[in-house]
Amino acid sequence: DKEIRSKIIYISNKMNLKMAAYLTAMATTASAFSRSTLFTARRRTVSGVVPRLSGRDAPSNHNNKLNNSSFRLFSTAEASAPTESTTDDDDTSADDEAVRAALKSPFLKVMRDRGFLFQCTNLAELDSLFCDATSKDEAISAYLGFDATADSLHVGSLLQIMILRHLQQSGHRPIVLIGGGTSKVGDPTGKDESRQLLNDENIKKNTDGISEVFKKFLAFGETDPTDAIMVNNDDWLSSLKYLEFLRDYGTYFTINRMMSFESVKQRMEREAPFSFLEFNYMILQAYDFLELSRRHNAKLQLGGSDQWGNMISGVELGRRVDSTQLYALTAPLITTSDGKKMGKTAGGAVWLNADKLSEYDYWQFWRNTSDQDVIRFMKLFTELSLEEIEAMEGWKGADINKAKIVLADEATALLHGRECLKAIHDTIDSMFKGGKSAQASTEGLNRIFVSADEASEGVKFIDLFVKLKLANSKKEARRLIQGGGAKLGEEKIADENAVLNMDGFNGETEVTLRAGKKRAGVVELN
């Protein structure tokens, strides 16, 4: 009987939790339509855009008539009580298209034309702000945040870096926000479980690791209004006093609204633990916007569409606390044509730091882009003109492979410099086209060193493949050998227990190991 009662209580609690979440979402939606809020359902706003209650972190259970706005342009303008919509969805899309087509500021036009623009608050008003600043020879400050969760960013972050680059080239000031403070909490967005907590030492190491890559894309300084700056939110978050912070800012956030965010709902629906620590992340991100507005006059937050809800919270916090008009603009989350997340391959993450991924392997990542993604990726990840890109849109067969080489060259040159391309092409010629000697053209390959003593004793090939990042684990290296895809030079490695010794170098100072047809690395005698 005791066991049965326990099961009944357990089932009842689960039902109550789901019912509470459902009622919370319904109450939030009712609240959104009963007073002037972020997501107003008016047909016309200051921006002239119909706000859609959609997107990853928008409240759910909304009126389906507002679901089909193709460009997802939002407004946070204050409005009077909503009126019943009498126009159809085609008018909604037409309104969105009209606002987008009418953009005048160079930055927003680039965002639109190259495929970066996904969601935006008060788009027409933001366009006017950029235009006014340009006419007065002034710069608008906009920021984008990067948490220090690893010691290198990967190619999934490249879209955001390119947005900052376009911002600066359009005459405005990028602010790179390093999340040294928020990394202590961990962003729960898109995660089924809590992130591993990082200590101060790891966060410092990661911060140092990710900071250098921005200098390859942005001009930093203190003399020009468009000079980029880099700041760390640990400077203000770690000094906050808990009770004072709750008292001063806690009243501006409601649990009802926070529970309606898609990132929260997904965790609740999966019954995955969602800690109070993580729940605070969205509050800290909103507070970052307020601080950057005060310290550096930041007017715009940029980010991925999965951050939309957190960004909107920052816009609202600035309005309520400081009576400041702030803006948010998101880019779409980039997936490949087969639906996979950008930045990951079978070999692991595509890192931006050369010490984690060689220039050659980075080039190969772009060269292996699918036919369907080439043109889209050229617009997003290169600085080729739209006219040049459009000229390649109709290419088929062998020509599309030429376009992939153009994409790989341009994307690699932006990150690693154009001077590395010759070594990469020489390596490809020698390895796959029977060109120059391998000795003369392995410059672009990832490289490791072994001592003469190690070579005399013999080093297992499976260990070398892992060190060269040609395999993620010894198990994967064994599978590679068993499948016939592992080679020493042109010779297949048949034994998974085989070793590389001095005889394997055949009197040379280096040898090339190959994994499949397109991946290779060099082992050099030290």
C-alpha positions in Angstrom: 0.0 0.0 0.0 2.8 2.4 0.9 4.4 1.8 -2.5 1.1 2.3 -4.4 0.5 5.6 -2.5 4.0 6.8 -3.4 3.4 6.1 -7.1 0.1 7.9 -7.0 1.8 11.0 -5.4 4.6 10.9 -8.0 2.2 10.7 -11.0 0.0 13.5 -9.4 3.0 15.8 -9.0 4.1 15.3 -12.6 0.5 16.1 -13.8 0.4 19.2 -11.6 3.8 20.4 -13.0 2.6 20.0 -16.6 -0.7 21.7 -15.8 1.1 24.6 -14.1 3.4 25.1 -17.1 0.4 25.0 -19.4 -1.6 27.5 -17.3 1.5 29.8 -17.0 1.9 29.9 -20.8 -1.8 30.6 -21.2 -1.7 33.4 -18.6 1.4 34.9 -20.3 -0.4 34.9 -23.7 -3.5 36.5 -22.2 -1.4 39.1 -20.5 0.4 39.9 -23.8 -2.9 40.7 -25.4 -4.5 42.5 -22.5 -2.1 45.4 -22.1 0.8 47.2 -23.9 3.7 44.8 -23.8 6.8 43.8 -25.8 4.7 41.7 -28.2 1.8 43.9 -29.2 -0.7 42.6 -31.7 -1.4 45.9 -33.3 -1.5 45.9 -37.1 0.6 49.1 -37.3 3.4 50.2 -35.0 6.0 52.9 -35.0 8.2 50.7 -37.3 5.3 49.9 -39.6 5.9 46.2 -39.1 3.4 43.6 -38.0 5.0 41.9 -34.9 4.9 38.2 -35.1 4.7 36.3 -31.8 7.1 33.7 -33.1 10.7 32.8 -33.0 12.6 30.5 -30.6 11.9 32.5 -27.4 8.6 34.3 -28.1 5.6 33.4 -26.0 3.6 30.4 -27.3 -0.1 29.7 -27.8 -0.5 32.8 -29.8 -3.0 33.8 -32.5 -2.2 31.7 -35.5 -3.2 34.5 -37.8 0.1 36.2 -36.9 2.2 33.1 -37.8 3.2 33.6 -41.4 5.3 36.7 -41.5 8.1 35.6 -43.8 10.7 37.9 -42.5 9.9 37.9 -38.7 10.4 41.6 -38.1 9.3 42.4 -34.6 8.3 45.6 -32.9 8.6 46.6 -29.2 6.9 49.9 -29.7 4.4 51.0 -27.1 0.8 50.8 -28.5 -2.7 51.2 -27.4 -5.0 48.2 -26.8 -4.9 45.8 -29.7 -7.7 45.7 -32.1 -9.1 42.7 -34.0 -7.1 42.1 -37.2 -9.2 42.3 -40.3 -6.5 41.9 -43.0 -5.1 38.6 -44.1 -1.6 37.1 -43.8 -0.6 38.2 -47.3 -0.9 41.8 -46.1 1.4 41.0 -43.2 4.1 39.6 -45.5 3.7 42.6 -47.8 4.2 45.0 -44.9 7.4 43.1 -43.9 8.7 43.1 -47.4 8.0 46.8 -47.8 10.0 47.7 -44.6 12.9 45.5 -45.7 12.8 46.9 -49.3 12.9 50.5 -48.0 16.0 50.1 -45.9 18.5 52.9 -46.5 21.4 52.4 -44.1 24.4 50.6 -45.6 24.7 48.2 -42.6 21.1 47.0 -42.6 21.1 46.7 -46.4 24.1 44.4 -46.2 22.3 42.4 -43.4 19.3 42.0 -45.7 21.0 41.4 -49.0 23.6 38.8 -47.7 21.1 36.9 -45.6 22.0 38.0 -42.1 18.7 39.7 -41.1 16.2 37.4 -39.3 14.5 39.3 -36.5 14.7 43.0 -35.4 12.9 45.3 -33.1 11.7 48.6 -34.6 13.5 47.9 -37.9 12.4 51.2 -39.6 13.3 53.2 -36.6 16.7 51.5 -36.3 17.3 52.2 -40.0 16.7 55.9 -39.4 19.0 55.9 -36.4 21.9 54.5 -38.5 21.1 57.0 -41.3 21.0 59.9 -39.0 24.3 58.9 -37.4 26.0 58.5 -40.8 24.7 62.0 -41.9 26.3 63.5 -38.8 29.5 61.5 -39.2 28.8 59.6 -36.0 29.0 55.9 -35.2 26.4 53.7 -33.6 27.8 51.2 -31.0 26.5 47.7 -31.2 27.6 44.6 -29.3 27.7 40.9 -29.6 28.5 38.5 -26.8 30.7 35.4 -26.7 30.9 33.1 -23.7 34.3 31.6 -22.8 33.2 28.0 -22.8 36.2 26.7 -24.8 39.7 28.0 -25.6 38.7 28.6 -29.3 35.6 29.6 -31.1 34.4 27.4 -33.9 33.1 28.2 -37.3 29.5 28.4 -35.9 30.6 31.7 -34.3 31.9 33.0 -37.6 28.5 34.3 -38.7 28.4 36.6 -35.7 32.0 37.8 -36.2 31.2 38.6 -39.9 28.2 40.7 -38.7 30.6 42.8 -36.5 33.0 43.1 -39.4 30.2 44.4 -41.7 29.1 46.8 -38.9 32.6 48.3 -38.7 33.0 48.5 -42.5 29.6 50.4 -42.6 31.1 53.1 -40.3 29.9 52.0 -36.9 31.6 50.7 -33.7 31.6 47.0 -32.8 31.8 46.0 -29.1 33.0 42.4 -28.5 31.6 41.3 -25.2 33.5 38.4 -23.7 31.3 36.5 -21.2 33.8 36.0 -18.4 30.9 36.5 -15.9 28.1 34.7 -17.7 30.4 31.7 -18.3 30.3 31.1 -14.6 26.6 30.4 -15.0 26.3 28.7 -18.4 23.9 29.5 -21.1 21.0 26.9 -21.0 19.8 27.8 -24.5 19.5 24.7 -26.7 20.9 22.4 -24.1 19.2 19.3 -22.7 21.3 19.4 -19.5 23.3 21.9 -17.5 26.7 22.9 -18.8 29.8 21.9 -16.9 30.7 24.6 -14.5 34.0 26.2 -15.2 36.5 27.5 -12.6 38.1 30.9 -12.8 41.4 29.4 -14.2 39.6 27.7 -17.1 37.5 30.8 -17.9 40.7 32.9 -18.0 42.4 30.4 -20.3 39.4 30.2 -22.6 39.0 34.0 -22.6 42.7 34.4 -23.7 42.1 31.7 -26.4 39.0 33.2 -28.0 40.1 36.9 -27.8 42.8 36.8 -30.5 40.6 35.7 -33.4 38.6 39.0 -33.3 41.8 40.9 -34.2 41.9 39.1 -37.5 38.5 40.5 -38.5 38.1 43.8 -36.6 40.3 46.9 -36.2 40.7 47.7 -32.5 41.9 51.0 -31.1 41.0 54.2 -29.2 41.3 57.0 -31.8 38.7 56.4 -34.5 34.9 56.4 -33.6 34.6 53.1 -35.5 37.5 51.4 -33.6 36.3 48.1 -32.0 36.6 47.6 -28.3 36.6 44.4 -26.3 35.0 44.2 -22.8 34.4 41.5 -20.3 31.1 41.3 -18.4 33.0 39.8 -15.4 34.0 43.4 -14.7 30.5 44.3 -13.5 28.8 41.0 -12.9 31.2 39.6 -10.3 30.9 42.8 -8.2 27.1 42.7 -8.0 25.6 42.5 -4.5 22.9 39.9 -4.6 20.2 41.6 -2.4 20.7 45.0 -4.0 20.6 43.5 -7.5 17.3 41.6 -6.7 15.7 44.7 -5.2 16.8 47.0 -8.0 16.1 44.8 -11.0 14.2 41.7 -10.0 10.9 43.4 -10.3 11.4 43.9 -14.0 11.4 40.2 -14.7 8.4 37.9 -14.4 8.6 34.2 -14.0 5.5 33.9 -16.2 7.3 35.4 -19.2 10.6 33.6 -18.5 8.7 30.3 -18.4 7.3 31.0 -21.8 10.7 31.1 -23.5 11.2 28.2 -25.8 14.6 27.3 -24.3 12.9 26.9 -20.9 9.9 25.1 -22.2 12.0 22.5 -24.1 13.9 21.6 -20.9 10.6 21.4 -18.9 8.9 19.2 -21.5 11.8 16.8 -21.5 11.7 16.8 -17.7 15.4 17.7 -17.8 16.8 19.4 -14.7 16.8 23.2 -15.0 18.7 24.8 -12.2 18.0 28.1 -10.6 21.6 29.1 -11.5 20.8 28.6 -15.2 17.4 30.4 -14.8 19.4 33.5 -13.9 21.3 33.5 -17.2 18.7 35.5 -19.1 18.5 38.1 -16.4 22.3 38.6 -16.5 22.3 38.8 -20.3 19.6 41.5 -20.1 21.6 43.4 -17.5 24.7 43.3 -19.8 22.8 45.4 -22.3 21.9 47.9 -19.6 25.5 48.1 -18.5 26.9 48.5 -22.0 24.3 51.2 -22.8 25.5 53.1 -19.7 29.2 52.5 -20.1 29.7 52.6 -23.9 26.4 54.0 -25.3 25.5 50.7 -27.0 22.3 51.0 -28.8 22.0 47.6 -30.5 22.5 44.0 -29.4 23.3 41.5 -32.2 23.1 37.7 -31.9 21.7 34.5 -33.0 18.0 33.9 -33.2 18.1 31.4 -30.3 19.0 34.4 -28.1 16.0 36.5 -29.1 14.1 36.2 -25.8 17.1 37.2 -23.8 17.8 40.1 -26.1 14.3 41.4 -25.9 14.5 41.3 -22.1 17.6 43.6 -22.4 15.7 46.0 -24.7 12.8 46.2 -22.2 15.1 46.6 -19.2 16.8 49.6 -20.8 13.4 51.2 -21.5 12.0 50.6 -18.0 15.1 51.4 -15.9 16.8 54.2 -17.9 14.0 55.2 -20.3 16.5 54.4 -23.1 15.5 53.1 -26.6 17.5 50.1 -27.4 17.3 47.6 -30.2 17.9 43.9 -30.9 18.7 42.2 -34.2 19.2 38.5 -34.8 20.7 36.4 -37.6 19.3 33.0 -38.4 20.9 29.9 -36.9 22.8 28.4 -39.8 22.3 24.8 -40.8 23.6 23.0 -43.8 21.2 21.9 -46.6 20.9 18.4 -45.0 19.7 20.0 -41.7 22.9 19.6 -39.7 24.2 22.3 -37.4 26.9 24.5 -38.9 30.4 24.1 -37.4 30.5 20.4 -36.8 31.9 17.6 -38.9 32.5 13.9 -38.5 36.0 14.9 -37.4 34.7 17.2 -34.7 34.4 20.9 -34.3 35.8 23.2 -37.0 37.9 25.5 -34.8 39.0 29.0 -35.7 42.4 28.8 -33.8 45.2 27.4 -36.0 46.6 25.5 -33.0 43.4 23.5 -32.9 42.8 23.1 -36.6 45.3 23.6 -39.4 44.8 26.0 -42.2 44.7 23.1 -44.6 41.9 21.3 -42.7 40.0 24.6 -42.4 40.3 25.1 -46.2 39.1 21.5 -46.7 36.0 22.1 -44.6 34.9 24.9 -46.9 35.9 22.9 -50.0 33.6 20.1 -48.9 30.6 22.4 -48.8 27.5 20.8 -50.5 26.4 22.1 -53.9 23.2 23.6 -52.4 25.1 25.6 -49.8 27.9 27.2 -51.8 26.2 30.4 -52.9 24.6 31.0 -49.5 27.9 30.5 -47.7 29.7 32.8 -50.1 27.2 35.6 -49.1 27.7 35.0 -45.4 31.3 34.0 -45.0 33.2 35.9 -47.7 33.5 39.5 -48.9 33.0 38.7 -52.6 30.6 41.2 -54.1 27.0 40.1 -54.6 27.6 40.6 -58.3 30.5 38.2 -58.3 28.5 35.6 -56.3 25.4 35.9 -58.5 27.6 35.2 -61.6 28.4 31.8 -60.1 24.8 30.9 -59.1 24.1 29.0 -62.3 27.3 27.0 -62.3 26.9 23.2 -62.4 29.0 20.1 -62.6 32.8 20.8 -62.7 32.1 24.5 -62.4 30.4 24.2 -59.0 33.7 22.6 -57.8 35.5 25.7 -58.9 33.0 27.8 -56.9 33.8 25.6 -53.9 37.5 26.4 -54.3 36.7 30.1 -54.5 34.6 29.8 -51.3 37.4 27.9 -49.5 40.1 30.4 -50.6 38.1 33.4 -49.6 37.0 32.1 -46.2 40.4 30.8 -45.4 42.1 34.1 -46.4 39.8 36.0 -44.1 40.9 34.0 -41.1 44.4 32.9 -41.8 45.6 35.4 -44.4 45.9 35.0 -48.1 49.6 34.0 -47.9 48.7 30.5 -46.6 46.8 29.6 -49.8 49.8 28.8 -51.9 51.0 26.2 -49.4 47.5 24.7 -49.3 47.2 24.5 -53.1 50.7 23.0 -53.4 49.8 20.3 -50.8 46.6 19.5 -52.7 48.5 19.3 -56.0 51.2 16.9 -54.6 48.8 14.7 -52.7 45.9 14.4 -55.1 47.1 15.6 -58.5 50.5 14.0 -58.8 52.3 17.4 -58.8 55.3 18.5 -56.8 57.0 16.2 -54.3 55.3 15.7 -51.0 58.4 16.9 -49.2 58.2 20.3 -50.8 54.5 20.8 -50.3 53.3 19.6 -46.8 53.5 23.1 -45.4 49.8 23.5 -45.1 49.2 20.3 -43.2 48.8 19.8 -39.5 52.2 18.7 -38.0 53.4 16.9 -34.9 56.9 16.0 -33.8 58.5 12.8 -32.5 62.0 12.5 -31.1 64.6 10.1 -32.4 64.4 8.1 -29.2 60.6 7.7 -29.7 61.0 6.7 -33.3 63.7 4.2 -32.4 61.2 2.5 -29.9 58.3 2.9 -32.3 55.1 5.0 -31.9 51.7 3.4 -32.6 50.0 4.7 -35.6 46.7 4.9 -33.7 48.3 7.4 -31.3 49.7 9.4 -34.2 46.4 9.7 -35.9 44.8 11.0 -32.7 47.5 13.5 -32.1 47.2 14.8 -35.7 43.5 15.1 -35.1 42.9 12.7 -38.0 40.8 10.6 -35.6 38.9 11.7 -32.4 39.9 8.6 -30.4 42.0 5.5 -30.6 38.8 3.5 -31.3 38.1 5.7 -34.3 41.7 5.3 -35.5 41.4 1.5 -35.2 38.2 1.6 -37.3 40.0 3.8 -39.9 42.8 1.2 -40.2 40.4 -1.7 -40.3 38.4 0.0 -43.1 41.5 0.6 -45.2 41.4 4.4 -45.0 44.7 4.8 -43.1 47.9 5.3 -45.1 51.6 6.0 -44.5 52.4 8.0 -47.6 50.9 5.9 -50.4 51.1 2.7 -48.4 48.1 1.3 -46.7 48.4 0.6 -43.0 46.9 -2.9 -42.4 47.8 -3.7 -38.8 46.0 -1.6 -36.1 48.9 -2.4 -33.7 51.6 -1.3 -36.2 54.2 1.4 -35.2 56.1 4.1 -37.0 59.8 3.6 -36.4 63.0 4.9 -38.0 62.6 2.6 -40.9 59.3 4.2 -41.7 61.0 7.5 -42.2 63.1 5.9 -44.9 66.0 8.3 -44.4 63.7 11.4 -44.5 62.9 13.8 -41.7 59.1 13.6 -42.1 56.3 11.3 -43.2 52.7 12.0 -44.2 49.8 10.1 -42.7 46.5 10.1 -44.5 43.0 9.5 -43.3 40.7 8.9 -46.3 41.1 10.8 -49.5 41.3 14.4 -48.3 42.7 14.5 -44.8 46.4 14.2 -44.0 49.0 15.3 -41.4 52.8 15.2 -41.0 54.9 13.5 -38.5 58.4 15.1 -38.3 61.5 13.9 -36.6 62.6 16.4 -33.9 
